[in-house]
Amino acid sequence: QARFYGAPGNVLGGRALLDSSFLGLERSDGGDDMTRLSSALSWQRRDVTSFGLVTTTDVMGRGDIYYAVNRPDNSQTQKNKTRLFPLGNIMTSYPLTRPVGSDMTMIIEPIVSVTAVPRLDRQSGIPNEDSQDGQLDSSNLFNPNRFPGLDRVEDQSRTTYGARTSLNWDDGRIFEVFAGQSYRFKETSSAFPRNSGLSQRKSDYVGRLKYVDAD
């Protein structure tokens, strides 16, 4: 794996990133052999307005090349697969703060994002080594691609929304509550498993309670 970061603010006020990886698997027990070459060029920019609106823009183009042998659907043959996947994502939040009493600050932060991606009709011919356990939780709800690896991509445009509220004491204690959900724009089948929380048009609601004690 290799990553190359551009200087912050060097490209249209944002930062470029080139992310490349190579994977080769050879199994001695008659299982699938697979080679994957993946490369993604992305750009991210973060803007904060004078009245506190925070917007992060992500644009990515990714290409994958697969070479598979002994696939179950085409035994004892070689199969090449390629995939091109562009993605655009905009996430906006508006953190609001106010003092509570003499030693506490409350922060309320509504968050919404829109992810635009094309529909990929065929991913079944691509081996799946690293994306079989896709699960939704509060840590990946706003990720542009919520599969854990590279072999599967989330190829349906959607919006994601939620809110974070926290109480912050002057002595360092923090109590935080977060809840959110995702909604696909079209009613189409999903590559996520049934119990992942993402198999339906509306995702499951996810939430988090967090408490950090004082040092």
N, C-alpha and C positions, 0 to 999 in steps of 0.2 A: 504494500500500500504506500502511496506517496501523495502528499498534499503540498500545494504551492499557493501561498497567500500573497495577494497584492497589497500594496500600502493602503491604509485607510484613507478614504476620500480621494484616491488617485484616479478613479474611473467614474466620471459623471457624478462625483460627490459620494460614491460608494466604494465598495471593496470587491475585487474579483477573487475567485478561488477556483483552482484546478485540482480535481480529486480523481485519482486513478488507482485501479486495483487489478491484480491478477490472481486467479485462483485455479489450481489444478488438482483434481482428485482422481486417483487410480485405485480401484478396489480389487483385491485378489480373490474375493469370494464369489465372483460372478455378478456383482452388483454394477450399478451405473458408473461409468467413467465420465468425467465432465471437466471441460476447461472453459473459463470465463474471463473475458477481458472487458472491463468497464471503465468509462471515463466520463466525467461530468464537469462542465464549465458553468459556474454560477456567479451571480452578482447580487450584492445586498447593500441596501442603503437605509439608514435610520434618520428620520427627521422629527424634530420637536418644535412645535409652533410656539408663538409668544404666549398663547393662552393655555399651553400645557398638553396639547394633543400629541401623542407619540405614535408615529407610523413607521413600520418596517416593511420594505418592499424587497421581495426575493424573486429573481428570474433565473431559471436553470434550463440547460439543455444537456441531456444524458444519452450516451450511446452504449449498448451492450452487444457483445458478440459471444455466442455460445457454440461449443463443439462438443457434442454428446455421443457416447457409444453405449450400446446395449440398453437403450431406453425401453421400458416395458411395452410402449405402444408401437415399437418398431425394432424388435429384438435383433441383435447381432448386426446392426447396420449403423452407419455413421450419419449424424444429423447436425446440420449447421442452422443456427437461428440468430437473427439480428433484431434489435429493438431500438427505436429512437423514441425518446420521451421528453418533450418540453413541458415546462411547468412555470406558472406565475402565481405568486402568493402575496397578498397585502394584509397586514395585521395592524389594527388600530386600537389603542387603549387611551383612556382618559382618567388618569389617577386624580382623585380629589382628596384633599387633606383638610382636617380641622382639629383643633385642640379639644380634648375632653378632660375637664378638670385641670389640675395644675401639673400633672406628671404623666400625661398620656396624650397620644396623637392617634386619631382614627384615619385610615386610608380606605377609600372605596374606589375600586378600579374596574369599570366595565370594559370588556375586551370583545372584539369581533374581528373575524378574518374571512377573506374570500380566496378560495383556491381554484384556479382555472387550469384544467388539464384536458387533453383529448381522451376519447374513449378508445381503448385498445381491445379489439374484438377477440384476439387470440393470444393468451398467455399459457395455455395448457401445454403447448409443445416445448416450453422452456423449463429446464430442470429447476426444482425448488429445494435447495440445500439449506438456506439460512432464513427463510421467511414463513415457516410453517406455523409458528405460534404467534399470530398477531392478536394482541390483546389491547383493549382501550383502558387507559387510566388517566389520572390528572396530569401526569408528567409528559404524555405524548398527545394530548387532545388537540393542541394547536400545531402539531407538526405537519408540514405539507405532505409527507408520506409516512403513514403510521405502521407500515410493515417494518419489522426489526432489521431486515437485511436488504440485499439488492435484488434477489431473484424474483420478487413480486413488487409491483408498483401499484399505488392507489390511483386508479385511472378515471375517477369520476369527479366532476366539478362539484363544489360544495361550499357551504358557509359554516363557520364554527363560532359559537358565542358563549360567553360566560362572564362571571364577575368574581372579583377577589376582594375580600374585606379583611382588614387587619387592625388590631389594637397594638400599639407600640408604646411601651412604658419607657420612661427616661432611664431606668436602671438596666435596660437591655432585654426585658421580657417581651415576647411577641406571641400573640394569639391570632391565628389566621384561619379564615373559612373561604373555600373556593368551590364553585359549582359551574358546570358547563355541559354543552351538548353540541353535536354536529348534525347537519342536515344536507343530504344530497339533493341537487336540483332536479334530477330525473330518477324515476322509479325503474331502475335496472338492477340486474343481479350483481352481487358483490363477490369478490374473490376471498373475503374474510370468512373464517369458519363460523358456525352458527352461534357459538357461545362466546364470541370475541367482543360483543358489544357494538360491532360495526356492520353486521350482516344485513340490517334493515335500513330503509331510507333514512329514518331518524335513528341516530345512535342512542345507546343508553345514556342516561344522565350519569355523570361522574362527579365526585366531590372529594374534598380533602379537608381534614381538620389538622391543624399544626400548632404546637405550643413549644416555644423555646424559653427555657428558664434563664434567669439572670446568671451572669458569670460569677 
